[in-house]
Structure formats: structure tokens, C-alpha cells
Amino acid sequence: RSGESVGVALGTANLYRFMWSPHANAASAAHCARVFWITLGGIAFVVIAGSVGSWYIGRWRRNRELTRFCGVASIPASRAETALRAVLRRCRKQVKCRLAVVDSAIPYASASSAGLALRSYTIELSTVCINSLDDQELISVMAHEVAHCVSGDCRRHALLHCLGRLTCVGSAFVGTLEDSERAEFAADRTAIVELGSESDALRRSLLKMR
């Protein structure tokens, strides 16, 4: 028994000597650092996945709402579809756009991206917007919205919205980093120079939609 006691005592002493040695401290610190970074990476992944997922769910819901407006057989929709086809024929890049004509008393037109990695866009117009514009003005509005799609403004806007969710700031983050005035002027220039829009028709359409 005395021999066993001596062995246990020596083993305990060696264990304490190892625990307090520099090698043991370095191994423990490396393990703690590894656990910390793995935990931090997991939290970051969950936050990013949740933010991007919530954005995609929001876009999916909005696109589902607009689906019932796409391909509606009506005079405003047919006029808008004709104008969109005329603009896309002039566009040098292949752009996949679908049209959604919404029954609204507010004159508005907007373009949005279907996803961060997708080159598919939705151009949304209200019926009062279409009814208040002549053919050339409607083509100018379409050219302006297609210019936003071609230049990447829609995808940039979507990316900033995702980053805004990550920072818990939202639209304020988008408004801070997105130079919307520059983007609008650039879309007007692209519509006139590259997509064949008449400058006077574009000016008249902007005045009517104010």
C-alpha cells in the first residue's frame, strides 16, 4: 500500500507539474481561442443566414403578390408590355424583365431585383401611371426602369438592404450608402443615350408622375 501511495503521489505531482507548465498553458489558450472563434463564426453564420433568408422571404412574398398582376389582359397592361418590348429590343445586354401592372391611384414606376444572385427583374407600374402617359412617355419610363436593371442599381439596392438588416439599421443604412440621386440621373442618361428614349418625352413623364 505504501508503494501505491507513493505512486499516486508521484502521479499527482507530475500532473500538477504538467498543468502549470508553459506547454500546458499554451495548449489551453489555443483550445480556448479555437472554441471562441468557432462560436463567433457560428453566431455570425446564423445572423447572416437569417438576414439573407428574411430578405428572400420578403421578396418571395412580394413577387407572389405581383404574380397575379403579371400577364393581365387589359389595355394598360398591353400598352406597357408593348413599351417594354420596344425598350428591350434596343438594349444591348440580355435582361430578363417581367411586367406587373398594379391597379393603383398613385402614379409610380419601379424596378426591383428578384434576388442577389439572379439576373431577373420585375418592373412594376400603376394603372394611373400608364393611363396618364402617351406612348413615347411610357417608353421613356420603361427605358428609365430598364436602365436601373442594366446598371446594377437593383441588385446594389437589394445588397444594401441585406447589409442593413445585419447592422440592425435597415433603411437608414441603405439611404446613407446609396446615392439615389446619382443613380436616377445615370438611369436618365442611359435611357436617352443607349435605349433611345426621347429626352423631351422623359421630361414630360417625370412632370406627370410628380
C-alpha positions in Angstrom: 0.0 0.0 0.0 2.8 2.3 0.7 4.1 1.7 -2.8 0.7 2.5 -4.2 0.5 5.7 -2.2 3.9 6.8 -3.4 2.9 6.1 -7.0 -0.3 8.1 -6.6 1.7 10.9 -5.0 4.2 10.9 -7.8 1.4 10.8 -10.5 -0.4 13.7 -8.9 2.9 15.7 -8.7 3.6 15.1 -12.4 0.0 16.1 -13.3 0.3 19.4 -11.4 3.7 20.0 -12.9 2.3 19.4 -16.4 -0.8 21.7 -15.8 1.4 24.5 -14.6 4.0 24.1 -17.3 4.2 26.6 -20.2 3.3 23.9 -22.7 0.0 23.2 -20.9 -0.9 26.9 -20.7 -0.2 27.3 -24.4 -2.3 24.3 -25.3 -5.2 25.5 -23.1 -5.0 29.0 -24.6 -5.0 27.6 -28.1 -8.1 25.4 -27.3 -9.9 28.4 -25.8 -9.2 30.6 -28.8 -10.3 27.8 -31.1 -13.6 27.4 -29.2 -14.1 31.2 -29.2 -13.6 31.6 -33.0 -15.8 28.6 -33.8 -18.6 30.1 -31.6 -18.2 33.5 -33.1 -18.3 32.1 -36.6 -21.4 30.1 -35.8 -23.2 33.2 -34.4 -22.1 35.2 -37.5 -23.3 32.5 -39.8 -26.7 32.3 -38.1 -27.1 36.2 -38.2 -26.1 36.4 -41.9 -28.3 33.4 -42.9 -31.2 34.8 -41.0 -30.9 38.2 -42.6 -30.5 37.0 -46.1 -33.2 34.4 -45.6 -35.7 37.0 -44.3 -34.9 39.3 -47.3 -35.6 36.4 -49.7 -38.8 35.6 -47.9 -39.9 39.2 -48.2 -39.0 39.3 -51.9 -40.8 35.9 -52.4 -44.0 37.3 -50.8 -43.8 40.5 -52.8 -43.3 38.5 -56.0 -46.2 36.2 -55.2 -48.4 39.3 -54.7 -47.2 40.7 -58.1 -47.7 37.4 -59.9 -51.4 37.9 -60.2 -50.7 41.2 -61.9 -48.3 39.8 -64.5 -49.8 38.9 -67.9 -53.2 40.5 -67.1 -55.1 41.0 -70.3 -56.1 44.7 -70.1 -55.5 47.8 -72.2 -53.0 49.3 -69.7 -51.1 46.1 -69.4 -50.9 45.6 -73.2 -49.6 49.1 -73.7 -47.0 48.7 -71.0 -45.9 45.3 -72.5 -45.5 46.8 -75.9 -43.4 49.6 -74.5 -41.2 47.2 -72.5 -40.6 45.0 -75.6 -39.7 48.1 -77.6 -37.1 49.1 -75.0 -35.7 45.5 -74.6 -35.1 45.3 -78.4 -32.8 48.4 -78.1 -30.9 47.1 -75.1 -27.5 45.6 -75.9 -27.5 43.4 -72.8 -29.7 40.4 -72.3 -32.1 41.5 -69.5 -34.9 39.3 -68.1 -37.7 41.6 -67.1 -41.3 40.8 -66.2 -44.0 43.3 -66.1 -46.5 43.8 -63.2 -49.3 46.3 -63.7 -50.9 47.2 -60.4 -54.3 48.8 -60.0 -53.4 51.9 -58.0 -54.4 55.5 -57.9 -50.8 56.5 -57.2 -48.7 57.2 -60.3 -45.5 55.3 -59.8 -43.0 53.0 -61.6 -40.3 50.9 -60.0 -37.8 48.1 -60.8 -36.7 45.5 -58.4 -34.3 42.5 -58.4 -35.6 39.0 -57.9 -32.5 38.0 -55.9 -28.9 38.8 -55.1 -27.6 36.1 -57.4 -30.3 36.2 -60.1 -30.4 38.5 -63.1 -34.1 38.6 -63.2 -36.1 41.8 -62.5 -39.6 43.0 -62.1 -40.8 46.3 -63.4 -43.9 47.5 -61.6 -46.2 50.2 -62.9 -49.5 51.5 -61.7 -52.6 51.7 -64.0 -52.9 55.5 -63.4 -49.3 55.9 -64.5 -49.9 54.1 -67.8 -53.2 55.9 -68.5 -51.7 59.3 -67.9 -48.7 58.8 -70.3 -48.7 58.8 -74.1 -46.7 56.1 -76.0 -43.4 57.9 -76.1 -43.6 58.9 -72.5 -44.4 55.3 -71.5 -41.4 54.1 -73.5 -39.3 56.6 -71.7 -40.4 55.4 -68.3 -39.7 51.8 -69.3 -36.3 52.8 -70.6 -35.5 54.5 -67.3 -36.5 51.4 -65.3 -34.6 49.0 -67.6 -31.6 51.3 -67.2 -31.7 50.6 -63.4 -31.7 46.9 -64.1 -28.8 47.1 -66.6 -26.6 49.3 -64.5 -26.9 47.0 -61.4 -28.8 49.5 -59.3 -31.5 47.0 -58.4 -29.0 44.4 -57.2 -27.0 47.0 -55.3 -30.2 48.2 -53.6 -31.0 44.6 -52.6 -27.5 44.0 -51.3 -27.6 47.2 -49.2 -31.0 46.1 -47.7 -29.4 42.8 -46.6 -26.5 44.6 -45.1 -28.9 47.0 -43.4 -30.6 44.0 -41.7 -27.2 42.8 -40.5 -26.4 46.1 -38.9 -30.0 46.3 -37.4 -30.3 49.8 -39.0 -32.4 48.9 -42.1 -33.5 51.6 -44.5 -31.3 54.2 -42.8 -28.2 52.2 -43.8 -29.4 52.0 -47.4 -30.1 55.7 -47.5 -26.7 56.5 -46.1 -24.7 54.4 -48.6 -26.9 54.6 -51.7 -26.5 57.6 -53.8 -30.1 57.6 -55.2 -29.8 61.0 -56.9 -26.8 59.9 -58.8 -28.4 56.6 -59.8 -31.5 58.4 -61.1 -29.5 60.8 -63.2 -27.4 57.9 -64.5 -30.6 56.0 -65.4 -32.0 59.0 -67.3 -28.8 59.3 -69.3 -28.7 55.6 -70.1 -32.4 55.7 -71.2 -31.6 58.6 -73.6 -28.2 57.6 -74.9 -28.3 53.8 -75.0 -32.0 52.9 -75.0 -33.3 55.5 -77.5 -35.6 57.4 -75.2 -36.6 60.9 -76.2 -35.4 63.5 -73.7 -38.5 65.6 -74.0 -40.8 62.6 -73.5 -38.8 61.6 -70.4 -39.1 65.1 -69.1 -42.9 65.2 -69.6 -43.3 61.8 -68.0 -41.4 62.9 -64.9 -43.6 66.0 -64.6 -46.8 64.0 -64.9 -45.6 61.5 -62.2 -44.6 64.1 -59.6 
